[in-house]
Amino acid sequence: MRRPRLAAATASAFLAGPLLLGLAACGDSGDSNGGSGGSAAAAAPAAPATPAASASPAPQAAIAALTGSDTAVAVDPAVLTALKSLGVAVAPTGTGKLTQQYGPTLDFPITGGAVKIFDRTQVTPYVQGHIEHQGSGLRFSAGTKTLTVQNFTVDPGTSMLNAEVVEMGNAKVPLFYLDGTNLKISKDSAGRAKLDGTQVQLTDTAAGALNKTFGVTAFTDRMPIGIAHITAD
């Protein structure tokens, strides 16, 4: 999210709706001594024109085809402590890697997708599109038991990260909730889009799968996992 820049676009909206008011009246009155009299007639008022609809807001920025960079998740230290106490190890797979960029950080390369960013006061959700991470993932393991999730898709519109589960025949499941309440959008020194501050939380579906696989009850719905930092171009 290698070098197309984040395209800035001004939001546009217009209002067009001339209001037409027509009102006409005429009348004749005769005298009371037998003179002829005309009846009053009123012209029907013209119907007001229908106002033109406002144009849909344009995105403030857009990347039509993502070609690279990464999603880095700074892992909550409490998660690492909990996993260690359960005897469950977690490691990146494929092109995923563990770095120290934001403390212990899980990093997954972006391989495709598209993103539009709107004025948050005009459009909900104001970040829309999809971000693909083909060829990377995570493996949870304890002894001979494993649970492997891979090929992540970030869907900002539904605030969800979906993944394929290898042990379930690559069925796609919701893995993480994405809470963008504190999201900050900027550009880095190379002109790439930066989306920082999204809170990553475990879904009920993922928690249930982990508990079942490892025979525990410690994984819960909305369990905090960490903070996401997305860099895209």
Salt bridges, closest charged atoms under 4 A:
GLU132 OE2 - HIS130 ND1 3.07
ASP188 OD2 - ARG192 NE 2.69
ASP196 OD1 - LYS194 NZ 3.60
ASP196 OD1 - HIS229 ND1 2.87
ASP233 OD2 - ARG2 NH2 3.46
ASP233 OD2 - ARG3 NH1 3.91
